[in-house]
Amino acid sequence: MIDRQNLRTVFMGTPAFAVSTLRTVLTSGVNLVGVYTQPDRPKGRGNVLTPPPVKVLAQEHGIPVFQPFKLREPAAVEELRRLAPDLVVVVAFGQILPKSVLEIPRHGCINVHASLLPKYRGASPINKAIMDGESVTGITTMLMDVGLDTGPMLVKKSIPIGEEETAGELHDRLALLGAETMAETLDRLFAGTLAPQPQDDALSTYAPMLKKEDGRIDWSRPAREIHNQVRGLDPWPGAYTFLRGETLKIARTAVENGEGAPGTVVAVGADGVRIACGQGVLRVGELQLPGKKRLAAGEFLKGRALAPGARMES
């Protein structure tokens, strides 16, 4: 058995995804001695220096915050060592933890990862699961090692992926599931019942960091694949095509039966613009031109002439 109150714990995380898990750690009864997060960054049109969501929550609770530009620097490692953590909890921190950091806490560094490992290791597991057409995903907590999401698995929890669900929507649900999974992981740690399971590397899939170019639509592909691409890249970087030389972002799609030359508009209406694909038709419910707001199809068509026969360019 582990004494919660005497378990010196450090939390490492940065974006909104990590906030729910930090709340769980704050209420778990451990001795939270510090929170590590990325440095404040300029944000918005005014480039206002903005603290990460994790920093905001930590300061609300009076927890010391550390924001090293590079955690692997000797001075940063020594600073962490002085905190003498027994456990480090990591959620979307944004920096790779070097061996010198991983070796500090006696109970290790436990990471919340947004996939059912060993599938979808890497930076974009939520997006990749949707783009691959998966119907189920989840959260895995794991003991971190020097590899990329390769450490022993601790607790897994799964949830279904909706057929129309976007990466942004799934992100928010997984953030809550991550907190729930970490709560169970901590309970098992305190009870001495955690049983780390090694990953089978042969079953692993890599989810690389997203690039804007990933959003470019190839209309020769089946409508189902394009639909998964669109929702897997919503809200960022967004799926896009070209219309009369202008970039056109599309969102809120659905797959329908039909045929036509790939990229050709086959019908327009208030409920969507229907575009032929290599197989089937994609109904596009929302569209956005550069510098403009995203609009429902009906609103978009009021200000833009778009008729059957128009061609989208890949």
C-alpha positions in Angstrom: 0.0 0.0 0.0 1.2 3.5 -0.8 0.4 6.5 1.4 -1.4 9.0 -0.8 -0.7 12.0 1.3 3.0 11.5 1.3 3.3 10.6 -2.4 5.2 13.6 -3.8 3.7 14.1 -7.3 4.6 16.2 -10.3 2.1 16.8 -13.1 3.3 17.6 -16.6 0.8 18.8 -19.2 0.0 21.8 -21.4 -3.3 22.0 -23.4 -7.0 21.8 -22.6 -6.8 18.0 -23.1 -4.7 17.7 -19.9 -6.9 19.9 -17.7 -9.4 17.2 -16.7 -6.6 14.8 -15.6 -4.9 17.6 -13.6 -8.3 18.1 -11.8 -8.3 14.4 -11.0 -4.7 14.6 -9.6 -5.7 17.6 -7.5 -8.5 15.7 -5.8 -6.7 12.4 -5.5 -5.2 13.1 -2.2 -1.6 13.1 -3.3 1.0 15.7 -2.4 1.2 17.7 -5.7 4.5 19.5 -5.4 4.7 21.1 -8.9 3.2 21.4 -12.3 5.3 21.5 -15.5 3.9 23.1 -18.6 5.1 24.7 -21.8 6.1 28.4 -21.8 3.4 31.1 -22.4 2.9 31.7 -26.1 1.6 34.6 -28.2 -2.0 34.0 -29.2 -4.6 35.6 -31.3 -4.4 38.5 -33.7 -2.9 40.7 -31.1 -0.2 38.1 -30.2 -1.1 38.4 -26.6 1.2 36.3 -24.4 -1.2 33.6 -23.1 -0.6 31.0 -20.4 -1.4 27.3 -21.2 -4.7 26.0 -19.7 -2.8 23.7 -17.3 -0.9 26.7 -15.9 -4.1 28.6 -15.3 -5.7 25.7 -13.3 -2.5 25.1 -11.3 -2.2 28.8 -10.3 -5.8 28.8 -9.2 -4.9 26.0 -6.7 -1.6 27.6 -5.6 0.6 24.9 -7.1 4.1 25.9 -8.1 4.4 26.1 -11.9 7.6 25.4 -13.9 7.9 26.3 -17.6 11.3 25.2 -18.9 11.9 25.7 -22.6 13.8 22.4 -22.7 13.2 19.9 -20.0 16.3 18.0 -21.1 18.7 20.8 -20.1 20.8 19.9 -17.1 19.5 22.9 -15.1 15.9 21.9 -15.7 16.6 18.2 -14.8 18.3 19.3 -11.6 15.3 21.6 -10.7 13.0 18.6 -11.0 15.3 16.4 -9.0 15.2 18.9 -6.1 11.4 18.5 -6.0 12.1 14.8 -5.3 8.9 13.5 -6.9 7.8 9.9 -6.2 5.6 10.0 -9.2 5.2 12.1 -12.4 1.9 12.2 -14.3 2.2 13.2 -17.9 -0.6 14.3 -20.3 0.2 16.0 -23.6 3.2 17.9 -22.1 4.6 18.7 -25.5 8.3 17.8 -24.8 10.0 14.4 -24.9 11.1 13.3 -21.5 14.8 12.2 -21.5 16.1 9.2 -19.6 17.5 11.5 -17.0 14.0 12.7 -16.1 12.3 9.2 -16.4 14.7 7.8 -13.8 13.9 10.4 -11.1 10.5 9.3 -9.7 10.6 5.9 -7.9 7.1 5.0 -9.1 8.0 6.2 -12.7 6.3 8.5 -15.1 2.7 7.6 -16.0 1.4 8.9 -19.3 -2.2 9.3 -20.5 -2.3 8.4 -24.2 -5.3 8.9 -26.4 -5.5 5.5 -28.1 -5.7 1.9 -27.3 -2.0 1.0 -27.4 -0.1 -0.3 -29.1 -2.2 1.1 -31.9 -1.6 4.8 -32.8 1.6 5.7 -31.1 2.7 9.2 -31.9 1.4 12.8 -32.0 -2.0 12.5 -33.6 -3.8 9.3 -32.4 -7.2 10.9 -32.2 -7.1 12.2 -35.8 -5.5 9.0 -37.2 -8.1 6.8 -35.7 -10.9 8.7 -37.3 -9.1 9.0 -40.7 -8.6 5.3 -40.7 -12.3 4.7 -40.2 -12.0 3.1 -36.7 -15.2 2.6 -34.8 -13.6 2.3 -31.4 -10.8 4.1 -29.6 -9.9 4.9 -26.0 -7.3 5.8 -23.5 -4.3 3.9 -22.3 -2.2 4.8 -19.3 1.4 3.5 -19.5 4.7 3.6 -17.7 6.9 5.8 -19.9 10.2 4.6 -21.3 12.7 6.2 -23.7 10.7 5.0 -26.7 7.8 6.7 -28.4 4.7 5.5 -26.6 6.3 2.1 -26.2 6.1 1.7 -22.4 4.2 -1.0 -20.5 0.4 -0.5 -20.4 -1.4 0.0 -17.1 -5.1 0.7 -17.6 -7.2 0.8 -20.8 -10.7 2.2 -21.3 -12.5 2.3 -24.7 -15.3 4.3 -26.2 -17.1 4.1 -29.6 -16.4 6.7 -32.3 -19.6 8.2 -33.9 -19.9 7.9 -37.6 -20.2 11.7 -38.0 -17.9 12.6 -35.0 -15.1 15.0 -35.6 -11.6 14.9 -34.1 -12.5 18.0 -32.0 -15.6 16.3 -30.6 -13.7 13.1 -29.9 -10.9 15.0 -28.3 -13.2 16.5 -25.7 -14.7 13.1 -24.8 -11.3 11.5 -24.6 -10.1 14.2 -22.3 -12.7 13.2 -19.8 -12.0 9.5 -20.3 -8.3 10.3 -19.7 -9.1 11.7 -16.3 -11.3 8.7 -15.5 -8.6 6.3 -16.6 -5.9 8.1 -14.5 -8.2 8.0 -11.5 -8.4 4.2 -11.8 -4.7 4.0 -12.4 -3.9 5.9 -9.2 -6.3 3.8 -7.2 -4.6 0.6 -8.4 -1.2 2.2 -7.7 -2.2 3.0 -4.1 -3.6 -0.5 -3.6 -0.5 -2.1 -5.1 -2.5 -3.9 -7.8 -1.1 -2.3 -10.9 0.1 -5.0 -13.4 2.1 -3.4 -16.2 1.6 -5.3 -19.5 4.2 -5.1 -22.3 3.1 -3.8 -25.7 3.3 -6.0 -28.8 5.4 -3.9 -31.2 4.1 -5.9 -34.2 0.6 -4.5 -33.6 1.7 -0.9 -33.4 0.6 1.9 -35.8 2.3 5.3 -36.1 0.3 8.5 -36.0 2.6 11.3 -37.2 2.3 15.0 -36.5 -0.3 16.6 -38.7 0.6 19.0 -41.5 -1.6 21.4 -43.4 -1.0 19.4 -46.6 -2.8 16.4 -45.0 -6.0 18.2 -45.6 -5.8 18.3 -49.3 -8.6 16.2 -50.8 -8.1 13.8 -53.7 -11.6 13.4 -55.2 -10.6 10.1 -56.9 -10.8 8.4 -53.5 -14.0 6.8 -52.2 -16.5 9.2 -50.5 -16.2 7.2 -47.3 -12.4 7.8 -47.1 -12.8 11.5 -47.8 -15.5 11.8 -45.2 -13.2 10.2 -42.6 -10.4 12.6 -43.7 -12.7 15.6 -43.3 -13.9 14.8 -39.8 -10.4 13.5 -38.7 -8.9 16.9 -39.6 -11.6 19.0 -38.0 -10.9 21.5 -36.5 -7.2 21.5 -37.5 -5.7 21.6 -40.1 -9.0 21.2 -41.9 -9.8 19.4 -45.2 -9.7 21.6 -48.3 -10.1 21.6 -52.1 -9.8 24.3 -54.8 -12.7 26.0 -56.5 -11.9 28.3 -59.4 -8.4 28.8 -58.0 -9.5 29.5 -54.4 -8.9 27.3 -51.5 -12.2 26.0 -50.2 -12.4 24.3 -46.8 -15.2 21.8 -46.3 -16.7 20.3 -43.1 -19.7 18.4 -41.8 -19.8 15.8 -44.5 -21.9 12.7 -45.1 -21.6 9.8 -47.5 -24.4 9.2 -50.1 -25.0 6.9 -53.1 -24.5 8.4 -56.5 -21.9 8.8 -59.2 -20.2 11.3 -61.5 -16.8 12.5 -62.5 -14.7 12.8 -59.3 -14.7 16.4 -58.0 -17.9 17.3 -59.9 -20.7 19.0 -58.1 -23.8 16.9 -58.9 -26.4 18.8 -56.8 -26.7 21.8 -54.5 -29.3 22.6 -51.8 -29.8 24.1 -48.4 -28.7 20.8 -46.8 -25.5 20.5 -48.7 -23.3 20.6 -51.8 -23.0 17.1 -53.3 -19.7 16.2 -54.9 -19.0 13.0 -56.8 -16.0 11.0 -55.6 -14.1 8.0 -57.0 -16.9 5.9 -55.3 -20.1 7.5 -54.1 -21.0 11.1 -53.4 -20.0 13.3 -50.5 -22.6 15.8 -49.2 -20.8 18.8 -47.8 -22.7 20.6 -45.1 -20.3 23.5 -44.3 -17.9 25.5 -46.5 -15.4 28.2 -45.9 -13.4 30.5 -48.2 -10.1 32.2 -47.2 -10.7 35.0 -44.7 -14.3 34.2 -44.3 -16.4 32.4 -41.7 -17.4 28.8 -42.0 -21.0 28.7 -43.3 -23.7 26.2 -43.6 -24.2 25.2 -47.2 -27.5 27.1 -47.6 -25.9 30.3 -46.4 -22.8 29.8 -48.5 -24.9 29.4 -51.6 -26.6 32.7 -51.1 -23.4 34.5 -51.6 -21.6 32.2 -54.0 -22.8 30.9 -57.4 -22.3 27.2 -57.4 -24.2 24.9 -59.7 -24.2 21.3 -60.8 -21.3 20.7 -63.2 -18.8 22.9 -61.3 -15.5 21.1 -60.7 -13.5 20.9 -57.5 -9.7 20.7 -58.2 -7.5 18.4 -56.2 
